[in-house]
Amino acid sequence: MKKAALFVFNGDPMCFIHVLLNALDLQSKGHEVRIVVEGAATKLLPSLAEADNPLHGLWEKAKSAGLVEGACKACSQKMGTAEAAGSQGLTLLEDMNGHPGMAHYLEKGYEIITF
């Protein structure tokens, strides 16, 4: 089994869908996967909770599967979406000066993939 940490910085929904699809696909093939929502991608958090959003179903599936590690605390605060993250039960990650660091994942054997 391989481990992958998918760090999504890009706030484009067309990019984000590929993060969700790949995370779910990797998990279905037996890999351990974590999604970290970073940078401009944190601005998507409120809309992902809306049932009519095309990404909502995949987002909920990824969250239900335990694939979403959390969102960057500093970036979600800057984007005004920290409250949306909290209301969705996401952990605000801040171990590297308010941002989620990659070292933790590398030390645990994760391959880091950025989007």
C-alpha positions in Angstrom: 0.0 0.0 0.0 1.2 3.5 -0.9 0.4 6.7 0.9 -0.4 9.9 -0.9 -1.1 13.4 0.6 -2.9 15.5 -2.0 -2.3 19.2 -1.3 -4.8 21.3 -3.4 -3.8 24.9 -3.7 -5.7 25.7 -6.9 -9.1 27.3 -6.4 -10.5 26.2 -9.8 -13.3 23.7 -9.4 -12.1 21.9 -12.6 -8.8 21.2 -10.7 -10.6 20.3 -7.5 -12.7 17.7 -9.1 -9.6 15.8 -10.1 -8.3 15.9 -6.5 -11.5 14.3 -5.4 -11.7 11.8 -8.2 -8.0 10.7 -7.7 -8.4 10.5 -3.9 -11.4 8.3 -4.2 -9.8 6.2 -6.9 -6.6 5.7 -5.0 -8.5 4.7 -1.9 -10.6 2.2 -3.8 -7.3 0.6 -5.0 -6.1 0.2 -1.4 -3.9 3.3 -1.0 -4.0 5.5 2.1 -5.0 9.1 1.0 -5.2 12.5 2.7 -6.6 15.7 1.1 -5.3 19.0 2.4 -7.2 22.1 1.2 -4.7 25.0 0.9 -4.3 28.4 -0.6 -7.0 29.6 -3.0 -8.7 26.2 -2.8 -10.1 27.2 0.6 -12.4 29.7 -1.1 -14.3 26.7 -2.5 -15.3 25.4 1.0 -18.7 27.2 1.3 -19.9 26.2 -2.1 -18.9 22.5 -1.6 -21.4 22.3 1.1 -24.3 23.3 -1.2 -26.3 20.4 -2.4 -26.7 21.9 -5.9 -22.9 22.3 -6.4 -21.7 19.7 -9.0 -18.8 18.8 -6.7 -21.0 18.3 -3.6 -21.5 14.6 -4.0 -17.9 13.8 -4.5 -16.9 16.2 -1.7 -19.3 14.5 0.7 -18.1 11.0 -0.4 -14.4 12.0 0.2 -15.3 13.5 3.6 -17.3 10.4 4.6 -14.4 8.2 3.6 -12.1 10.1 5.9 -10.0 11.3 3.1 -10.1 15.1 3.9 -7.4 15.9 6.5 -8.5 19.5 6.8 -8.0 23.0 5.6 -5.3 25.5 6.0 -6.1 27.8 9.0 -4.3 30.9 7.7 -5.6 30.6 4.2 -9.2 29.9 5.2 -9.1 32.9 7.5 -7.7 35.0 4.7 -10.3 33.8 2.3 -13.1 34.3 4.9 -14.0 30.6 4.9 -12.8 29.4 8.3 -16.4 29.3 9.6 -17.5 27.2 6.6 -14.6 24.8 7.3 -15.7 24.5 10.9 -19.4 24.0 10.0 -18.4 21.1 7.8 -16.3 19.5 10.6 -13.0 20.2 9.0 -9.9 20.5 11.1 -8.0 23.8 10.6 -4.4 22.8 10.0 -1.7 25.1 11.3 1.4 23.2 12.3 3.7 25.4 10.1 3.2 29.0 11.0 -0.5 28.8 10.6 -0.4 26.6 7.5 -0.3 22.8 7.1 3.3 21.6 6.7 4.4 18.8 4.4 7.1 17.5 6.7 4.7 15.6 8.9 3.4 13.6 5.8 6.9 12.9 4.5 8.0 11.6 7.8 5.1 9.2 7.8 5.9 7.9 4.3 3.4 9.9 2.2 4.2 10.9 -1.3 3.1 14.6 -1.7 1.2 15.5 -4.8 0.2 19.2 -5.3 -2.6 20.5 -7.4 
